Amino acid sequence: MNDAAPGAGTPQPDTGEPEHTGPRAPDDAPAPPAPLDVPRTPTGHPEVDAHVERLADADHLATDGHLEVYEDVHRGLRDALTALDARPGPPPEHAHRS
């Protein structure tokens, strides 16, 4: 009978990464948020450009804060596109008059 844990004594492949067995050391902490420096080309539509520029706000947030910015930008762009479908001028008159 062998009481050793499964895989005990089996050599593990060297991945080149140090093995972490305890709490993370401060020098192992994740890097702080940094700008992605993705170019944002103006579209010529001020409302759309303002929403696209808002994406830069995510550059200074941790990853868990990106969703709020992305959803806000998506909502704004969707509203701008929906407004393009709206008919200009007064609403059509009703066929029924009292």
trRosetta pair geometry for C-beta under 8 A, 3 or more apart (Angstrom, degrees):
i j d omega theta_ij theta_ji phi_ij phi_ji
4 8 4.1 -132 171 64 108 136
4 9 6.5 -6 177 -6 155 115
5 8 4.5 103 59 -41 77 117
7 10 4.9 -80 -162 32 59 127
20 24 7.0 -4 -154 -93 134 69
20 28 7.6 108 -107 -146 129 163
24 28 4.4 -127 -169 84 98 127
24 29 6.9 121 135 -74 127 56
25 28 4.9 94 58 1 74 106
26 29 5.7 -16 -168 -23 48 115
31 34 6.8 -27 138 -16 118 117
33 59 6.7 132 157 155 109 43
33 60 5.6 114 108 -160 135 25
33 61 5.8 142 -108 72 165 18
33 62 5.8 -120 -56 -77 115 42
34 59 7.2 -49 132 -176 27 84
35 56 7.4 -1 -130 -153 107 82
35 59 3.9 19 -109 -167 67 134
35 60 7.5 -4 -69 -58 78 69
36 59 6.1 -128 6 -108 75 95
38 55 7.9 -55 71 123 122 131
40 52 5.2 157 -166 145 122 110
40 53 6.3 151 119 -88 157 56
40 55 6.8 161 -90 55 137 122
40 56 7.3 -90 -12 -52 147 101
42 49 5.1 11 -139 -115 80 128
43 48 4.9 -36 54 98 145 129
43 49 5.6 -154 31 -65 87 84
43 52 7.1 127 -14 -6 112 148
44 49 7.6 140 16 -47 14 122
45 48 4.0 48 88 21 113 114
45 49 6.3 165 79 -17 56 87
45 80 7.4 115 140 -180 135 136
46 49 5.6 -57 -140 39 29 112
46 50 6.3 33 160 -24 64 104
47 50 5.9 -53 -153 30 29 112
47 51 6.9 25 152 -15 62 104
47 76 7.7 -155 167 170 90 102
47 80 5.1 167 119 -111 123 125
48 51 5.8 -57 -154 36 35 109
48 52 6.3 31 152 -17 69 107
48 77 6.6 65 -130 -118 79 82
48 80 5.5 159 -75 147 80 165
49 52 5.7 -55 -144 39 33 110
49 53 6.2 35 156 -20 66 106
50 53 5.8 -54 -147 36 29 112
50 54 6.7 42 149 -32 60 99
50 76 7.8 -103 96 163 93 146
51 54 5.5 -44 -158 18 36 119
51 55 8.0 52 144 -29 57 85
51 73 5.1 125 177 -147 91 74
51 76 4.1 -174 -108 105 126 130
51 77 5.2 174 127 -59 157 80
51 80 7.0 -126 -9 -15 147 140
52 55 6.0 -30 -175 1 45 115
52 73 7.3 92 -90 -155 31 121
52 77 7.9 76 -59 -81 73 117
53 56 5.9 -27 180 6 57 115
54 57 5.6 -22 -178 1 61 117
54 69 6.6 -173 145 -165 93 93
54 72 6.7 -106 146 106 145 112
54 73 5.2 -176 83 -87 118 99
54 76 7.4 84 24 33 152 155
55 58 5.9 -38 -175 16 56 113
55 69 6.8 115 -125 150 42 118
55 70 7.7 49 -118 -94 84 63
55 73 5.8 40 -69 -89 80 161
56 59 5.4 -27 -170 2 56 121
57 60 6.8 -68 -170 36 43 97
57 61 7.0 32 143 -17 71 117
57 69 5.1 -171 85 -121 109 132
58 61 5.5 -69 -148 38 45 113
58 65 7.1 176 -132 106 68 87
58 66 4.6 59 -147 -122 119 80
58 69 4.4 -157 -66 73 95 157
58 70 7.0 45 -76 -47 144 80
61 64 8.0 -116 153 68 103 52
61 65 3.4 -109 174 85 130 131
61 66 6.1 171 90 -62 122 59
61 69 6.9 173 22 -20 150 133
62 65 5.4 93 58 5 66 104
63 66 5.7 -34 -161 -3 44 118
64 67 7.3 -32 -174 7 43 107
65 68 6.1 -46 -170 29 59 111
65 69 7.0 52 141 -13 77 106
66 69 5.7 -65 -158 41 42 109
66 70 5.8 36 153 -19 78 111
67 70 5.8 -58 -142 40 30 109
67 71 6.1 27 160 -18 67 108
68 71 6.0 -56 -145 38 26 108
68 72 6.3 27 155 -20 62 109
69 72 5.8 -58 -150 36 29 112
69 73 6.3 25 155 -16 66 108
70 73 5.8 -56 -146 39 30 109
70 74 6.1 32 155 -21 65 108
71 74 5.6 -53 -143 38 31 113
71 75 6.2 34 156 -22 64 105
72 75 5.8 -53 -148 34 28 112
72 76 6.5 26 154 -16 62 108
73 76 5.8 -58 -149 39 31 111
73 77 6.2 26 157 -15 67 108
74 77 5.9 -58 -144 40 28 107
74 78 6.1 30 156 -21 65 109
75 78 5.8 -56 -146 37 27 112
75 79 6.4 27 155 -19 63 107
76 79 5.8 -54 -147 36 30 111
76 80 6.4 30 153 -19 64 105
77 80 5.5 -51 -147 35 34 113
77 81 6.4 32 154 -16 65 105
78 81 5.8 -56 -150 38 31 109
78 82 6.2 33 152 -21 65 107
79 82 5.6 -52 -144 36 32 114
79 83 6.4 38 154 -25 63 103
80 83 5.7 -50 -152 30 30 115
80 84 7.2 38 148 -25 59 98
81 84 5.6 -47 -160 22 39 116
81 85 7.4 34 147 -16 63 100
82 85 5.8 -56 -163 31 41 111
82 86 7.2 54 142 -35 66 94
83 86 5.5 -35 -157 8 45 119
87 91 7.8 106 75 -114 119 51
87 92 7.9 16 91 -35 159 92
94 97 7.0 145 88 -68 97 61
